[in-house]
Amino acid sequence: MSVLAALTPPFLVCAAVIAAIVAFLRHEMGRSRHDRGGDSDVNSGRRPTAGDSGAGSDADAATSARSDS
């Protein structure tokens, strides 16, 4: 009986960690269902930066090549 009393706290901690991992994974995996409908950049509401598309970096390279000559 004393062995069971000694092992109860580690079992409770283990159960809490497993429950937290399951809840986290369900939350993260559930988020991907919302992004299936379209492009996530379009739906996110953020403005694209130069690193998001190749066109911006090509234009910058052409401009810097002209200024060097």
Residue frames as qw, qx, qy, qz and C-alpha x, y, z in Angstrom:
[[0.000, 0.884, 0.467, 0.000, 0.00, 0.00, 0.00],
 [0.305, -0.786, 0.094, 0.530, 2.87, 2.40, 0.75],
 [0.417, -0.055, 0.596, 0.684, 4.26, 1.78, -2.74],
 [0.161, 0.672, 0.634, 0.348, 0.98, 2.93, -4.26],
 [0.204, -0.927, -0.221, 0.223, 1.01, 6.06, -2.09],
 [0.428, -0.549, 0.335, 0.635, 4.58, 6.80, -3.17],
 [0.333, 0.094, 0.677, 0.650, 3.81, 6.36, -6.87],
 [0.183, 0.771, 0.603, -0.092, 0.56, 8.35, -6.96],
 [0.009, -0.845, 0.038, 0.533, 2.15, 11.83, -7.42],
 [0.173, -0.360, 0.669, 0.626, 4.33, 10.74, -10.39],
 [0.238, 0.386, 0.858, 0.242, 1.29, 9.07, -11.99],
 [0.116, 0.848, 0.430, -0.288, -0.74, 12.25, -11.58],
 [0.081, -0.716, 0.313, 0.619, 2.03, 14.36, -13.10],
 [0.234, -0.078, 0.831, 0.499, 2.35, 11.92, -16.00],
 [0.213, 0.609, 0.763, 0.049, -1.41, 12.01, -16.61],
 [0.048, 0.875, 0.172, -0.451, -1.41, 15.82, -16.53],
 [0.145, -0.527, 0.545, 0.635, 1.47, 16.00, -19.03],
 [0.235, 0.184, 0.878, 0.375, -0.24, 13.54, -21.38],
 [0.164, 0.769, 0.599, -0.152, -3.50, 15.49, -21.15],
 [0.027, -0.814, 0.098, 0.571, -1.67, 18.74, -21.92],
 [0.194, -0.286, 0.727, 0.593, 0.07, 17.20, -24.93],
 [0.225, 0.442, 0.846, 0.195, -3.21, 15.83, -26.27],
 [0.100, 0.859, 0.385, -0.321, -4.93, 19.21, -25.82],
 [0.110, -0.685, 0.347, 0.631, -2.04, 21.02, -27.52],
 [0.214, -0.069, 0.827, 0.516, -1.99, 18.63, -30.48],
 [0.211, 0.628, 0.749, 0.021, -5.77, 18.83, -30.92],
 [0.037, 0.870, 0.135, -0.473, -5.53, 22.62, -30.92],
 [0.116, -0.570, 0.537, 0.611, -2.68, 22.72, -33.43],
 [0.217, 0.107, 0.889, 0.389, -4.08, 20.04, -35.71],
 [0.200, 0.716, 0.646, -0.173, -7.51, 21.68, -35.63],
 [0.006, 0.753, -0.092, -0.652, -6.02, 24.95, -36.85],
 [0.167, -0.224, 0.736, 0.617, -4.95, 23.34, -40.16],
 [0.259, 0.513, 0.815, 0.071, -8.59, 22.61, -41.00],
 [0.132, 0.861, 0.258, -0.418, -9.28, 26.33, -41.29],
 [0.073, -0.659, 0.453, 0.596, -6.41, 26.90, -43.73],
 [0.474, 0.110, 0.819, 0.302, -7.50, 24.24, -46.22],
 [0.392, 0.764, 0.478, -0.185, -10.00, 26.56, -47.89],
 [0.463, 0.865, 0.012, 0.195, -7.42, 28.83, -49.48],
 [0.568, 0.423, -0.328, 0.625, -4.09, 30.53, -49.27],
 [0.542, -0.601, -0.444, 0.386, -3.19, 31.29, -45.66],
 [0.331, -0.122, 0.005, 0.936, -1.41, 34.57, -46.61],
 [0.156, -0.401, -0.438, -0.789, -4.57, 35.88, -48.23],
 [0.559, -0.613, -0.507, -0.234, -6.71, 35.01, -45.23],
 [0.609, -0.289, -0.432, 0.599, -4.22, 36.08, -42.56],
 [0.066, -0.964, -0.258, -0.019, -4.71, 39.82, -43.12],
 [0.493, -0.637, 0.214, 0.552, -1.00, 40.60, -43.06],
 [0.438, 0.840, -0.183, -0.262, 0.74, 42.54, -45.77],
 [0.941, 0.168, 0.041, 0.292, 3.22, 40.61, -47.92],
 [0.318, -0.812, 0.316, 0.373, 6.88, 41.54, -47.60],
 [0.396, 0.700, -0.515, -0.296, 9.64, 41.43, -50.19],
 [0.130, -0.349, 0.928, -0.032, 10.69, 37.98, -48.98],
 [0.643, 0.221, 0.609, -0.408, 7.23, 36.51, -49.63],
 [0.768, 0.592, 0.229, -0.082, 7.47, 36.63, -53.42],
 [0.719, -0.053, 0.331, 0.609, 10.28, 36.28, -55.92],
 [0.344, 0.781, 0.310, 0.419, 9.18, 39.35, -57.91],
 [0.262, -0.964, 0.034, -0.021, 10.30, 41.82, -55.27],
 [0.651, -0.533, 0.388, 0.375, 13.77, 40.35, -54.95],
 [0.643, 0.325, 0.460, 0.519, 14.25, 40.20, -58.75],
 [0.157, 0.915, 0.207, 0.308, 13.27, 43.85, -59.09],
 [0.447, -0.866, 0.183, 0.129, 15.67, 44.83, -56.31],
 [0.734, -0.203, 0.447, 0.469, 18.51, 42.91, -57.98],
 [0.502, 0.588, 0.395, 0.496, 17.86, 44.62, -61.33],
 [0.079, -0.980, -0.076, -0.163, 17.78, 48.06, -59.70],
 [0.569, -0.717, 0.310, 0.258, 21.06, 47.49, -57.86],
 [0.724, 0.094, 0.460, 0.505, 22.70, 46.19, -61.07],
 [0.330, 0.803, 0.279, 0.410, 21.72, 49.39, -62.92],
 [0.271, -0.959, 0.067, -0.042, 23.04, 51.65, -60.16],
 [0.737, -0.435, 0.343, 0.388, 26.44, 49.90, -60.19],
 [0.647, 0.259, 0.433, 0.571, 27.10, 50.63, -63.88]]
